[in-house]
Amino acid sequence: MQVYETTFIVNPQLDDSAIDQKVNAVSDLIKNHGGKIVHTDHMGTRRLAYEIKGLNQGYYGSFIYEAQREFPATLERYFKLEETYLRNLTVCYEGDLEKLKESKSEDAFGASERNADKKDSPKSEPAAPRPEPAVAAPAAVEESSPGNDDSKDDDKEKTDEIILDHQETAAEDKATENPEEEEL
Amino acid sequence: MERRNMREMKRKKICRFCENKISYINYKEDRVMKRFVNERGKIIPRRVSGNCAIHQRKLTTAIKRSRILAIMAFESESFR
């Protein structure tokens, strides 16, 4: 068994139940092939960085799961046959699995979590760029354990530091030493 | 002489990922990756950003994955 992470984009023009069904189809496929879902991390509807099939938005779904080594090929074939999936990516998961297992978001709550995601995520509010903090707020969603939240907050602080640091130095860098690659 | 002075004055750059002890760069977090990309969407070389080799490699992989998923752009339109 190997831990994989699959992220896919579903056409957002479908209605909610159809999107749900498409997401569940993936999780069912994982389970039917003897896989075990460790974590669901749906990002909800968000803007695409570039147009795909004439669409500017997409519904992002994501699963982290254990599966046999033959499974990703099966999954890929499935994605290829279904036209409602705009993009998909399966990678070996490299992050800290222990942190994820603490939070244990089982897919029994996947649907409600997903809907909560969907309300909050469409990037209208710049204050909450990541869906996680918003997801923790609604009372219906109980599956975000405090342990995981802490770690995520830690990460967030760290990344904020990175961002701040970088902004300072980026200006210097530009002034000093990248004359040639900027104009390519 | 002047040249040597310049070299000495140059500040040593520190890898920001090492500094904050980040081991895994998530390809779904565009907030982090955006900082290491120029206006055009190109990955900034580590000679400029100051990342260490290990983290630059991880960052590059993450950015390329996010481009496949349309989280980050291959090429930005806002250029020009």
Interface residues (C-beta under 8 A of the other chain):
Chain A: T7 I9 D41 M43 L48 A49 Y50 I52 G58 Y60 S62 L86 R87 L89 V91 E94 G95 D96 P129 R130 D155 K158 T159 E161 I162 I163 D165 H166 Q167 T169 A170 D173 E177 N178 E181 E182 L184
Chain B: K13 R16 F17 E19 N20 K21 I22 S23 Y24 N26 Y27 K28 E29 R31 V32 R35 F36 N38 K42 I44 P45 R47 V48 S49 G50 R65 R67 I68 L69 A70 I71 M72 A73 F74
